Amino acid sequence: MKTLRAATIRTVAFASAVIASQLNTLPATAGYKSNTEAKFQTWIQQLWPQAKAAGISRATFNSAFKGVRLNWKLPDLAPPGMKPRDKTKNRQAEFGSPGRYFREKNINALVQRGRKMRKKWSKTLKAIEAKYGVPQNIILAVWGRETSFGAVKIPYDTVRSLATLSFMGRRKSFFHPELIGALKILQQGHISRRKLKSSWAGAMGQTQMLPRKFLKYAVDFDGDGRKNIWTSPPDALATTARFLKAQGWNSGYSWGYEVTMPANFSCALEGPHRAQPIGNWVKSGLHRTRGRKFSNARLKTKASLLMPAGVFGPSFLVTKNFYVIKKYNESDLYALFVGHIADRISTNKTFDGKWQKVSTYTRAKVKVLQKTLRREGYNIGKKIDGLIGFRSRVAIGSYQQKHGMKRDCWPDKATLKRAAR
């Protein structure tokens, strides 16, 4: 268990306590903090009319906020009168080499534990799959990815975290409704105030569900009268399955398939907006790895190209189910990780393609690149956010080709340097 937990902290990136311990505390004086705490208490009382309108009783409200103070150690804060800390300057693992996300030792630990959990919860998983049509292994993979099947501790007081982020977070408008949602959960009696735990950002329970999603999708699958995703695996797993089904999971096909491609095949063809029948991709030279063939029925299924490391890693044809997984977490690597773990619980085989070492980068530097790409007319998506999604990768590839550089669809040092001119 110790090895599994350590692997999860490195690979799963859930361990909020580790994240918090690595963040510098905000440089505020004792007097400033005291004054801000007083304003926070006033803000809490001003929240009561809204809570009451949402069906929260005064007793529940008072119990929820009893003794609650600001958590100054949370990331993503913008305290009143202070300059917010720019997190985009930090180097983070998710924005470096994608291969680090798929360390074999860590994956094997999750796969072996996942197989044990599948055996232990076999009857429950079969019932959940029968009801919602989401494969058991996908449900298990989400559970493993989020909290290593419940092994990782969930350390944060949900109300305190959400109240802090609602009062002085960088995204107040996002967290405020989640705080009201947490109060509704307490009002409905699904969990006690003491046991209402979450990540620093309010994602709750063994499969990490935000309060508003909990209220919409949570399931009492063990039949005890409560929707308990904190200590009841049946409730947590069924809630995950119900969410994925509601997002459009199609039980008729997989999340995706690893493929090989001809030399000089354009990495700029990536993205769901270029989805086409798999048969068309095969005609253009893409084939499943290890000599596996697509069935005639599957050749008609629409899929899109995914190259999360540009030309420096494995390539995939992904179906709509891949983008359903992304509804759980908007990261391409997250969805790929879940799909890969699900596959390996059945057949423990690695990707055929290898993750190569690539240039790492900061979000701040990538923002400069994105600004240049947008200025030159490339579509990088809605936001200049320093994150390399498929639109940015495609734009990078087109930019590289235009300027006579090697087209690899990855923000290497040469590309970043030219964009910063």
N, C-alpha and C positions, 0 to 999 in steps of 0.2 A: 504493500500500500504506500510506503514511503516513496518508492521509486515512481509509482504512478502519479502520486500527488505532485512530486517535483516536476515530472514531465508535463503535467497539466498546467502548472504555473508558467512554465516556459512556453508551451505550445498554445495553450488555449487562450491565454491573455485575459483570463477572467479575474485572476486573483487581485482584487481591488486593493487589498491591504498592501500588497507589494507596490502597486502603482502609487498609492498615497504616500508611502514611506519614502519614495524617491523624489517626491515633489517638494520644492522649497516652500516653507510657510511664508505667507504674505508679510511683507515688512510693515506691520502696523504697530503703533504704540499701544500700551495698555489702556490709555485714556480713549483713544480712537475706538478700540474694540469694545470698551464698556459702553460708549455712546451708541455704537452700532447695535450692540445687543439690546439696548433699551428700545431703539427704533424697531428692531425685529419683534420684540414682545408687543409693541403697539400694532405692528403690521398683522401679527397673528390674531389679535382681537378684532381688527378690522376685517379679517377674513370670515368671521362668523356669519354674517348675513348671507354670503354666497354659499357657505356650507349648509346653512339651514335650508336655503332654497333647493339644494341638491338632495335633501332628505336626511341630512345628518342631525342626530339629536344633540342637545346641549351636553348630555352626559358623555356621549361618544367623543364629541369635540374636545371637551375638557380633559378627558382621559388621554386622547391622542397627543395633546400638546403639553401635558403635565411634565415640567422639568426640561422641556426641549430648549436647547440653546443652539446657536449657529455652529456648524462644523467648519472651522477655518482651514482644515487640512484638505478639503475636497479640491479636485482640479476644476478648471473651467469656471473660476469665480471672477466676478467683476464688482468688488465691494464699492459702495457709494463713495464718491469723491476720490477714488484711487484709479490709477491706470491699470486696466486689466492685463494680466499676464498673457503674453502671446505664445500659446502652446505650439503654434506652427513652426517656431524656430527650433523645436526639439527634434532630435533624430529618434524615430520610433521604429520598432522592428517591422511593423506592418508596411512601412513605406521604404523598406530596404529590399534585400534580395528575397523574392518569393520563395526560393528554395528553403529558406530558414523556417518557413511556415510548415514544411513537410519533412521535418527530421524523422528519419526512419525509426529510431529508438522510441521516440514519443508516440508515433503512430502505432507501432506494434503493441505498446503498453495499452493504448486505448482499445485496439482491436481485441486483444486477449480478454480484457475486462468486459468488453462489449459482448463477447461470446458467452461469458459466464452470466451476464445479466439477461441475455436472451434466453438462456436455459432456465434461469431462476424465475423469470417473469413470462414464461412461454404462454401460459393460458391467457394472461392479461393482454399480452401483445397480439395474440391471434384474435382476441375479441375486439380490440381496438382497430386492427387492420380490417376486420370484417365490417365494422360499422362505418369507418371513414375512408377506406380505400387507400390509405397511405401505408407503404411497406414498413414492416417492423424494423428493418435495418436503418431506414431513414430516421425513424423516431429515435432509435437507439443512438444513432450518430449525433443527432442534435443534443441529446441528453449527455453524451460523452463530451462533446465539444464545449458545452456550456459549463458543466460542473463536475466532469469526470464521474458521471453516474451518481451524483450526490455526494462525492467524497470531498470536494472542495467546500470549505466553510464559506457561508454567506455572511459577512461581518457587519454590514451597515444597518443602522436603524432607518427604515424606509421613510418614516415621517420626517425625521430630522434631516436626512439628506435632501428629500424633495422640497422641504420647507426652505432649507438653506439655498438651494438652487433656484427656487421660485422668488426668493427675496433678493439674492445678490449673485445669481449665476449669469453667465454670458447669454444664456438662452431662456430667459424667464418665461416667455410666452409658451415655450414647449413644456417646461416642467410644471407650470402652475396647474393645468388641467390634470396632470398625473397626480399631483398632491390631493386634489379633490377626489380623484379616483381611489387613492389609498384610503381616504376617510370613508368612502362608500364601502370598501371591502371590510373595514372594521365594523361599520354599521350593520352589515349583513351577517357578521359573525363567523366568517370563514376561517379566521385565524385570530389569535389573541394579540393584543397590542405588543406584548413582550416578544412574541415570536415573528412579528412582521419584519422580516429581514430582506435585504436586497443588496445589489451592487451599489457602488457610490452614486450611480445615475438612476437608481430606482428599479432596475430589472430584478424581478423577484423569483424566488423558488428554484427548484432543481433544473428547470428548463428556461429560466430567465425571461419572465414575461412582465412587461410594463403594466401598471395598474389598469389603464383604460382597455388594453387588449385582454387582460384578465377578465374584466367585467363583461366583455363581449364574447369571449371564447372559452372561459374556464368551464371544466366539466367535473361533476361529482361522480367519478367512475367507480369508486369503491362503495358507493351507496350509503355513506355514513351521514349524509345530510349537509356536508360541507364541501366546498371546492378548495381543496388543500394541496397546492402545488409545492409546498415547503417540505412536508414530511410524508406525503402519500405519492409514491411513484405511479400508481394507476391514474390518479387525478392529473399529475404532471404530464404523463405521456399522452393521455387522451386529450388533454388541452392542446398540446403541441400538434397532434394529429388533426384535431378539429380546425385549428388555425390554418394549417397547410392545405387542408381540403377546401376551406373557404377562400383561399387565395388562388385556387384553380388547379390543384394537383390532379394529374391525369394518370390513372393506374394502368393505362394501356402501354406505357413505355417508360424507359429509364430517364434519369436526369441528364445523361450524356455518355459520350464514348471517346476514348483516346484515339487519335488518328496520326498517321504519318502523311507527309505531303511532298510533292516534287521539289527539287531544288529551285530556288528563286520564286517560290510561290509567294504571292503578296500578303504580307502580314496586315496590310491596310484593308483587307476584306473582312476583318473581325467585326462583330457586333450584332445584336438582335435585329437591328433594322435591315440587315442583309440576310435574314433567314430565308432558306429555300429548302425544297425536299432533299433529303440525304442523297437520293439518287443523283441529283445534279452535282453535288459535291464529289461523289464518286467519279462521275464522268470527267470532272476537272482534275482528277488525280489524287484525291484524298482517299485513304483506306484505313480500316481498323488495324490496330497493331497486332502483332503476333499471328498474322495470317487469318484472323477471325473475319467472318463475313457478315454483312447485314442481311437480314431476311428480306424477302420481297415486300412484305408488309411494312417493314421498317424503312425501306427505301423511299416510301411515300411520306414519311414523317418529316415535318419541317424542323430544321435545326440551324444553328448559327455557329460561326467559328469563334472559339475562345483561345487566346494566346496570352495568358496572364503575365508572362515574362517576355513578350515579344518573341523573337526568334531564339531566345536564350533558355527555353524550357519546353516542356511537353505542350502539345496542341490538342484541342478537343472540339468535337461537334456537340453542342449542348442544346437540349430541347427546352420547351417552355417550363418543364419541371425544375430546371436549374434556376430559372428566374422566380419560381415560387419559393425556393429555398432562400433566395435573396430577399424575399419579403421579411424573413426572420432577421437578417442582417445584410445590409446593402453591399458588403464586400464580396468581390468576385472570389477572392481566396477563401473566404468563409464558406461560400456555397460549394466551391470545389472540394474543400476539406471535408465537409459533411458528406458529399456524394462519394468521395473516395473512401472514407471510413465505412460507409454503408456497404460499398462493394467488397471491401476487404473483410468484413465480418463474415461474408459468405466464402470468398476465395481470397486468401491473403497474398495477393500479388501486387508488387509495386508498379508504378508507372513505368512504361517502356522508355519514354523519353527522359532525359536527365536534366535536372536543374543546374544551370551553369552559374558561375560566379558573375555577378553584375555590379555595376556601379551603384552605391547607395547614395541617398540624397535626403535633403530636408524638404519639408513642405514649403518652406519659404522660397527655396531655390526653384522648386517646381512651379510655384505661383508666377515667378518671373517668366519661366518658359511658357506657361499657359497664356499669360498676357501677350507675349509675342505671337503665339499661335493665333489667338483671337484677332489681334491687330492685323495679321496677314490674311484673315478671312477663313480660318479653319474652325470647324465646329468642335468645341471641347466640352460641350454640355452647358448646363444653366449657370454653373458657378465656377469662378476661379478659386479653387479650394486647396490646391496643392496635392490632390489625390489623383493617382493615375488609374482612371477607369478606362473602359474600352474606347471611348471617344477620344480621350487624350492620347492613347496609344496609336490609334489610327491617324490622328492629326500629326503626331510625331513622325510616323512613318512617311507620310506625304511630304512633310516639311524636310525631312532628311533627303528624300529623293529630289525634291526641287532644288536643293542647295548642293547637290553633288556628293552627298555623304552616303555612307552605307546605310541602307534602309533596314533597320532592325526593330523599329517600333518600341524603343526603350529610351528613356532619358539618360543617355550616357554622358560622360563628361564633355565630350566634344559638342554634343547637341546643346547642353546647358550653357556652355561657354559662348557659342555662337548666338544663342537667343538673348544672352545678357548684354550684347553689344549695344 
